[in-house]
Amino acid sequence: MPGPSAGEVVQDALRAQVTNLRDQEPGARRANPEAVADMRVTARQLRCTLLGFSRTLAPDATRPVAEELKWLGAQLAGERDTHELVERLSSDVRLLPEDMVVGPVVADLRAAVQRLAQEGAETITVALDSPRYPALLQALDQLTDAPPFTHRADEPAHIELPMSLAKALRALDRRLVEADDLAPGGAHDVALHEARKADKRVRYMCELVIPVLGEPANRLHHQAEKLQKLLGDHQDSVVARATLRLLAAEAHAKGHSAFTYGLLYALEYQRAEQVARELPGRLTQLHDPRTISWLPQPS
């Protein structure tokens, strides 16, 4: 029997993702951390499906909805990210010798997480109660019920979908080259963050095609996931260092010592340097012929 068409696979994925988005809403409204995180991930997956499979779905119709999903994801980001960041910094403080923890560092971190978590919960409530959210759900339902298919949607999924995946991998490679051309610093950090987002798209697209393509797509997914973790470690360090500078300034303004924040900053900088040392090897694994040789080449 012939396998599914590209359109059938993409439409099934959209149905499952929209259902999951709706399922997580009640928990997100209660500011349940896991529900917020799952809803945010689902918004990203939906966005990757709509934009990544542009050979199958008409971009003119999907792009406005993808932009609204980007907005939703941003509203869901604050509380979870803040919680994880303060947990990271609090753990680092516990690793320091007692004589290196100068001033009310732990208390200041707790105060910061309480303030930012409250702000994040309020942001989520405002977003889900705004007219934009039900309008987004309505647009997603319309896309799911009547996807804006291109003429390629009727092609066999095992032939057509790898072409979109190969396109996403080339976009990732361009982002990585852009980052590699930059000296360490703010612009380089931004470029690596953009590469991380491009890698997420590859990973999410792989998840959609694994049931069709099996082990080859699973292998690429595995390598994309490892690269995402490494680039995520770098981004976590960037965010942590920016927060530490802010906390150090606040401590100084209160007449407290900023010494410990400087130590934590140095630790985060070392972590970023470790990512830089590991990145070439990780990219070698991603581009190993066993990982990507099955993908079609551009014509």
C-alpha beads as a LAMMPS data file, in Angstrom:
LAMMPS data file: protein, C-alpha beads

299 atoms
298 bonds

1 atom types
1 bond types

-500.0 500.0 xlo xhi
-500.0 500.0 ylo yhi
-500.0 500.0 zlo zhi

Masses

1 110.0

Atoms # bond

1 1 1 0.000 0.000 0.000
2 1 1 1.249 3.520 -0.729
3 1 1 2.283 5.601 2.226
4 1 1 0.641 8.839 3.342
5 1 1 0.972 12.042 1.372
6 1 1 2.982 14.992 2.665
7 1 1 -0.251 16.897 3.271
8 1 1 -1.780 14.086 5.320
9 1 1 1.256 13.871 7.607
10 1 1 1.405 17.630 8.128
11 1 1 -2.339 17.919 8.758
12 1 1 -2.258 15.097 11.313
13 1 1 0.603 16.842 13.100
14 1 1 -1.283 20.125 13.180
15 1 1 -4.346 18.413 14.677
16 1 1 -2.307 16.802 17.436
17 1 1 -0.412 19.988 18.237
18 1 1 -3.521 22.193 18.381
19 1 1 -5.222 19.660 20.648
20 1 1 -2.226 19.645 22.978
21 1 1 -2.152 23.441 23.063
22 1 1 -5.776 23.511 24.201
23 1 1 -5.192 20.723 26.754
24 1 1 -2.444 22.727 28.490
25 1 1 -4.456 25.955 28.785
26 1 1 -6.209 25.206 32.118
27 1 1 -2.923 24.409 33.838
28 1 1 -1.243 27.439 32.304
29 1 1 -4.016 29.656 33.666
30 1 1 -3.214 28.291 37.130
31 1 1 0.482 29.098 36.458
32 1 1 1.346 25.402 36.729
33 1 1 5.034 25.344 35.669
34 1 1 4.773 22.100 33.705
35 1 1 1.636 23.186 31.850
36 1 1 3.191 26.545 31.015
37 1 1 6.326 24.834 29.713
38 1 1 4.330 22.287 27.666
39 1 1 2.118 24.992 26.189
40 1 1 5.157 27.023 25.228
41 1 1 6.843 24.032 23.580
42 1 1 3.658 23.212 21.687
43 1 1 3.435 26.790 20.411
44 1 1 6.990 26.422 19.122
45 1 1 6.216 23.077 17.501
46 1 1 3.191 24.534 15.762
47 1 1 5.227 27.456 14.515
48 1 1 7.914 25.125 13.188
49 1 1 5.308 23.021 11.403
50 1 1 3.700 26.055 9.776
51 1 1 6.975 27.665 8.690
52 1 1 9.234 24.660 8.249
53 1 1 7.006 22.804 5.803
54 1 1 6.489 25.757 3.498
55 1 1 6.796 23.456 0.490
56 1 1 3.571 21.799 1.658
57 1 1 1.755 24.721 3.336
58 1 1 1.424 28.067 1.569
59 1 1 3.587 30.590 3.497
60 1 1 1.320 33.556 2.786
61 1 1 -1.453 31.854 4.736
62 1 1 0.623 30.397 7.570
63 1 1 3.017 33.266 8.330
64 1 1 0.490 35.523 10.144
65 1 1 -0.562 32.627 12.387
66 1 1 3.080 31.754 13.056
67 1 1 3.686 35.331 14.189
68 1 1 0.825 35.059 16.676
69 1 1 2.289 31.796 17.969
70 1 1 5.574 33.630 18.474
71 1 1 3.703 36.223 20.524
72 1 1 2.056 33.509 22.637
73 1 1 5.354 31.764 23.280
74 1 1 6.901 35.019 24.453
75 1 1 4.065 35.567 26.947
76 1 1 4.597 32.083 28.360
77 1 1 8.364 32.444 28.686
78 1 1 8.929 34.660 31.685
79 1 1 7.917 32.641 34.727
80 1 1 9.511 29.338 33.695
81 1 1 12.742 30.958 32.531
82 1 1 13.012 32.994 35.726
83 1 1 12.462 29.954 37.920
84 1 1 15.129 27.942 36.108
85 1 1 17.594 30.828 36.142
86 1 1 17.313 31.462 39.870
87 1 1 17.553 27.729 40.568
88 1 1 20.758 27.690 38.527
89 1 1 22.267 30.654 40.351
90 1 1 21.158 29.424 43.786
91 1 1 22.791 26.062 43.066
92 1 1 26.006 27.848 42.097
93 1 1 25.945 29.824 45.348
94 1 1 25.714 26.572 47.326
95 1 1 28.846 25.316 45.576
96 1 1 30.923 28.269 46.787
97 1 1 32.900 28.144 50.039
98 1 1 31.145 30.032 52.808
99 1 1 33.772 32.777 52.928
100 1 1 33.087 33.572 49.255
101 1 1 29.393 34.260 49.825
102 1 1 29.508 37.891 50.898
103 1 1 26.285 39.719 51.694
104 1 1 22.625 38.595 51.497
105 1 1 23.059 36.903 48.130
106 1 1 20.601 34.043 48.729
107 1 1 17.937 36.369 50.114
108 1 1 18.341 38.727 47.156
109 1 1 17.967 35.827 44.719
110 1 1 14.804 34.651 46.447
111 1 1 13.357 38.143 46.353
112 1 1 14.193 38.399 42.663
113 1 1 12.488 35.115 41.786
114 1 1 9.365 36.017 43.757
115 1 1 9.101 39.371 42.000
116 1 1 9.757 38.035 38.523
117 1 1 7.564 34.948 38.973
118 1 1 4.643 37.154 39.980
119 1 1 5.195 39.320 36.914
120 1 1 5.339 36.207 34.726
121 1 1 2.082 34.785 36.096
122 1 1 0.310 38.090 35.494
123 1 1 1.643 38.211 31.925
124 1 1 0.245 34.741 31.177
125 1 1 -3.193 35.615 32.533
126 1 1 -3.344 38.834 30.551
127 1 1 -2.301 37.027 27.366
128 1 1 -4.825 34.191 27.664
129 1 1 -7.624 36.637 28.512
130 1 1 -6.789 38.957 25.622
131 1 1 -8.717 38.858 22.314
132 1 1 -5.550 37.708 20.542
133 1 1 -5.570 34.259 22.119
134 1 1 -9.081 33.060 21.057
135 1 1 -8.442 34.639 17.652
136 1 1 -5.269 32.549 17.411
137 1 1 -7.155 29.384 18.342
138 1 1 -9.762 30.132 15.697
139 1 1 -7.067 30.653 13.059
140 1 1 -5.388 27.383 14.061
141 1 1 -8.685 25.503 13.817
142 1 1 -9.217 26.904 10.332
143 1 1 -5.715 25.878 9.261
144 1 1 -6.239 22.403 10.680
145 1 1 -9.636 21.858 9.079
146 1 1 -8.653 23.284 5.688
147 1 1 -4.852 23.526 5.412
148 1 1 -3.583 25.929 2.727
149 1 1 -1.851 23.166 0.796
150 1 1 0.471 23.771 -2.123
151 1 1 0.551 21.524 -5.173
152 1 1 3.271 19.468 -3.477
153 1 1 0.955 18.320 -0.671
154 1 1 -0.171 15.308 -2.696
155 1 1 3.397 14.042 -3.109
156 1 1 4.410 10.969 -1.066
157 1 1 5.511 12.057 2.406
158 1 1 8.710 9.970 2.339
159 1 1 9.841 11.872 -0.779
160 1 1 8.533 15.387 -0.186
161 1 1 9.057 15.993 3.540
162 1 1 12.833 15.277 3.535
163 1 1 13.188 18.165 1.078
164 1 1 11.750 20.568 3.648
165 1 1 13.970 19.066 6.322
166 1 1 17.054 19.498 4.132
167 1 1 16.093 23.142 3.599
168 1 1 15.842 23.657 7.374
169 1 1 19.256 22.075 7.889
170 1 1 20.813 24.416 5.312
171 1 1 19.273 27.368 7.166
172 1 1 20.864 26.095 10.380
173 1 1 24.233 25.819 8.653
174 1 1 23.978 29.433 7.489
175 1 1 23.276 30.585 11.031
176 1 1 26.275 28.655 12.324
177 1 1 28.555 30.142 9.682
178 1 1 27.337 33.628 10.583
179 1 1 28.144 32.991 14.239
180 1 1 31.561 31.541 13.423
181 1 1 32.486 34.689 11.489
182 1 1 31.932 36.892 14.552
183 1 1 34.348 37.611 17.362
184 1 1 33.245 36.695 20.910
185 1 1 30.829 39.258 22.272
186 1 1 27.240 40.377 22.101
187 1 1 26.761 39.929 18.357
188 1 1 28.258 36.445 18.518
189 1 1 25.938 35.528 21.397
190 1 1 22.906 36.695 19.405
191 1 1 24.047 34.734 16.344
192 1 1 24.423 31.535 18.368
193 1 1 20.954 32.074 19.827
194 1 1 19.560 32.370 16.289
195 1 1 21.392 29.160 15.385
196 1 1 19.806 27.474 18.381
197 1 1 16.345 28.478 17.169
198 1 1 17.149 27.140 13.686
199 1 1 18.331 23.889 15.261
200 1 1 15.066 23.613 17.204
201 1 1 13.196 23.826 13.935
202 1 1 15.239 20.915 12.546
203 1 1 14.573 18.914 15.698
204 1 1 10.812 19.536 15.733
205 1 1 10.527 18.796 12.025
206 1 1 12.366 15.512 12.571
207 1 1 9.806 14.551 15.220
208 1 1 7.074 14.991 12.649
209 1 1 8.729 12.830 9.983
210 1 1 10.187 10.058 12.186
211 1 1 6.986 7.950 11.865
212 1 1 7.380 8.141 8.081
213 1 1 11.140 7.825 7.655
214 1 1 12.203 5.880 10.721
215 1 1 15.839 5.576 11.791
216 1 1 17.441 8.164 9.452
217 1 1 15.186 10.925 10.774
218 1 1 15.621 9.622 14.316
219 1 1 19.415 9.842 13.976
220 1 1 19.258 13.444 12.774
221 1 1 16.822 14.269 15.586
222 1 1 19.275 12.837 18.120
223 1 1 22.156 14.963 16.840
224 1 1 19.982 18.093 16.606
225 1 1 18.867 17.541 20.194
226 1 1 22.481 17.318 21.380
227 1 1 23.383 20.509 19.529
228 1 1 20.331 22.249 20.983
229 1 1 21.429 21.330 24.508
230 1 1 24.922 22.688 23.898
231 1 1 23.664 25.941 22.391
232 1 1 21.106 26.132 25.196
233 1 1 23.924 25.957 27.749
234 1 1 25.502 28.927 26.005
235 1 1 22.269 30.940 25.979
236 1 1 21.648 30.126 29.644
237 1 1 25.101 31.535 30.392
238 1 1 24.356 34.706 28.397
239 1 1 21.092 35.282 30.284
240 1 1 22.659 34.434 33.642
241 1 1 25.517 36.900 33.123
242 1 1 23.103 39.685 32.202
243 1 1 21.054 38.942 35.337
244 1 1 24.170 38.847 37.512
245 1 1 25.215 42.276 36.277
246 1 1 21.774 43.591 37.201
247 1 1 21.831 41.963 40.641
248 1 1 25.350 43.245 41.294
249 1 1 24.250 46.787 40.471
250 1 1 21.224 46.447 42.767
251 1 1 23.411 45.093 45.567
252 1 1 25.851 47.970 45.167
253 1 1 23.005 50.485 45.254
254 1 1 21.833 48.965 48.571
255 1 1 25.326 49.166 50.024
256 1 1 25.851 45.394 49.779
257 1 1 28.949 43.680 48.416
258 1 1 28.864 42.606 44.770
259 1 1 31.849 40.276 45.246
260 1 1 29.891 37.017 45.048
261 1 1 28.081 38.115 41.901
262 1 1 31.471 38.639 40.280
263 1 1 32.478 35.081 41.149
264 1 1 29.247 33.727 39.712
265 1 1 29.756 35.791 36.565
266 1 1 33.227 34.286 36.102
267 1 1 31.751 30.792 36.497
268 1 1 29.149 31.493 33.819
269 1 1 31.816 32.888 31.503
270 1 1 33.812 29.665 31.887
271 1 1 30.715 27.681 30.937
272 1 1 30.343 29.707 27.745
273 1 1 33.971 29.063 26.886
274 1 1 33.427 25.340 27.436
275 1 1 30.584 25.434 24.896
276 1 1 32.926 27.096 22.394
277 1 1 35.438 24.275 22.866
278 1 1 32.806 21.552 22.430
279 1 1 30.929 23.088 19.501
280 1 1 33.255 21.994 16.627
281 1 1 33.035 18.350 17.690
282 1 1 29.286 18.540 18.022
283 1 1 28.964 20.012 14.511
284 1 1 31.163 17.239 13.138
285 1 1 28.678 14.717 14.520
286 1 1 25.751 16.630 13.041
287 1 1 27.333 16.657 9.583
288 1 1 28.537 13.068 9.681
289 1 1 27.417 11.323 6.443
290 1 1 25.638 8.708 8.549
291 1 1 23.454 11.521 9.895
292 1 1 22.595 13.531 6.793
293 1 1 23.556 11.602 3.645
294 1 1 19.942 10.469 3.150
295 1 1 18.707 14.055 2.778
296 1 1 18.148 15.316 -0.776
297 1 1 20.611 17.851 -2.163
298 1 1 19.423 21.203 -3.545
299 1 1 18.743 21.091 -7.270

Bonds

1 1 1 2
2 1 2 3
3 1 3 4
4 1 4 5
5 1 5 6
6 1 6 7
7 1 7 8
8 1 8 9
9 1 9 10
10 1 10 11
11 1 11 12
12 1 12 13
13 1 13 14
14 1 14 15
15 1 15 16
16 1 16 17
17 1 17 18
18 1 18 19
19 1 19 20
20 1 20 21
21 1 21 22
22 1 22 23
23 1 23 24
24 1 24 25
25 1 25 26
26 1 26 27
27 1 27 28
28 1 28 29
29 1 29 30
30 1 30 31
31 1 31 32
32 1 32 33
33 1 33 34
34 1 34 35
35 1 35 36
36 1 36 37
37 1 37 38
38 1 38 39
39 1 39 40
40 1 40 41
41 1 41 42
42 1 42 43
43 1 43 44
44 1 44 45
45 1 45 46
46 1 46 47
47 1 47 48
48 1 48 49
49 1 49 50
50 1 50 51
51 1 51 52
52 1 52 53
53 1 53 54
54 1 54 55
55 1 55 56
56 1 56 57
57 1 57 58
58 1 58 59
59 1 59 60
60 1 60 61
61 1 61 62
62 1 62 63
63 1 63 64
64 1 64 65
65 1 65 66
66 1 66 67
67 1 67 68
68 1 68 69
69 1 69 70
70 1 70 71
71 1 71 72
72 1 72 73
73 1 73 74
74 1 74 75
75 1 75 76
76 1 76 77
77 1 77 78
78 1 78 79
79 1 79 80
80 1 80 81
81 1 81 82
82 1 82 83
83 1 83 84
84 1 84 85
85 1 85 86
86 1 86 87
87 1 87 88
88 1 88 89
89 1 89 90
90 1 90 91
91 1 91 92
92 1 92 93
93 1 93 94
94 1 94 95
95 1 95 96
96 1 96 97
97 1 97 98
98 1 98 99
99 1 99 100
100 1 100 101
101 1 101 102
102 1 102 103
103 1 103 104
104 1 104 105
105 1 105 106
106 1 106 107
107 1 107 108
108 1 108 109
109 1 109 110
110 1 110 111
111 1 111 112
112 1 112 113
113 1 113 114
114 1 114 115
115 1 115 116
116 1 116 117
117 1 117 118
118 1 118 119
119 1 119 120
120 1 120 121
121 1 121 122
122 1 122 123
123 1 123 124
124 1 124 125
125 1 125 126
126 1 126 127
127 1 127 128
128 1 128 129
129 1 129 130
130 1 130 131
131 1 131 132
132 1 132 133
133 1 133 134
134 1 134 135
135 1 135 136
136 1 136 137
137 1 137 138
138 1 138 139
139 1 139 140
140 1 140 141
141 1 141 142
142 1 142 143
143 1 143 144
144 1 144 145
145 1 145 146
146 1 146 147
147 1 147 148
148 1 148 149
149 1 149 150
150 1 150 151
151 1 151 152
152 1 152 153
153 1 153 154
154 1 154 155
155 1 155 156
156 1 156 157
157 1 157 158
158 1 158 159
159 1 159 160
160 1 160 161
161 1 161 162
162 1 162 163
163 1 163 164
164 1 164 165
165 1 165 166
166 1 166 167
167 1 167 168
168 1 168 169
169 1 169 170
170 1 170 171
171 1 171 172
172 1 172 173
173 1 173 174
174 1 174 175
175 1 175 176
176 1 176 177
177 1 177 178
178 1 178 179
179 1 179 180
180 1 180 181
181 1 181 182
182 1 182 183
183 1 183 184
184 1 184 185
185 1 185 186
186 1 186 187
187 1 187 188
188 1 188 189
189 1 189 190
190 1 190 191
191 1 191 192
192 1 192 193
193 1 193 194
194 1 194 195
195 1 195 196
196 1 196 197
197 1 197 198
198 1 198 199
199 1 199 200
200 1 200 201
201 1 201 202
202 1 202 203
203 1 203 204
204 1 204 205
205 1 205 206
206 1 206 207
207 1 207 208
208 1 208 209
209 1 209 210
210 1 210 211
211 1 211 212
212 1 212 213
213 1 213 214
214 1 214 215
215 1 215 216
216 1 216 217
217 1 217 218
218 1 218 219
219 1 219 220
220 1 220 221
221 1 221 222
222 1 222 223
223 1 223 224
224 1 224 225
225 1 225 226
226 1 226 227
227 1 227 228
228 1 228 229
229 1 229 230
230 1 230 231
231 1 231 232
232 1 232 233
233 1 233 234
234 1 234 235
235 1 235 236
236 1 236 237
237 1 237 238
238 1 238 239
239 1 239 240
240 1 240 241
241 1 241 242
242 1 242 243
243 1 243 244
244 1 244 245
245 1 245 246
246 1 246 247
247 1 247 248
248 1 248 249
249 1 249 250
250 1 250 251
251 1 251 252
252 1 252 253
253 1 253 254
254 1 254 255
255 1 255 256
256 1 256 257
257 1 257 258
258 1 258 259
259 1 259 260
260 1 260 261
261 1 261 262
262 1 262 263
263 1 263 264
264 1 264 265
265 1 265 266
266 1 266 267
267 1 267 268
268 1 268 269
269 1 269 270
270 1 270 271
271 1 271 272
272 1 272 273
273 1 273 274
274 1 274 275
275 1 275 276
276 1 276 277
277 1 277 278
278 1 278 279
279 1 279 280
280 1 280 281
281 1 281 282
282 1 282 283
283 1 283 284
284 1 284 285
285 1 285 286
286 1 286 287
287 1 287 288
288 1 288 289
289 1 289 290
290 1 290 291
291 1 291 292
292 1 292 293
293 1 293 294
294 1 294 295
295 1 295 296
296 1 296 297
297 1 297 298
298 1 298 299
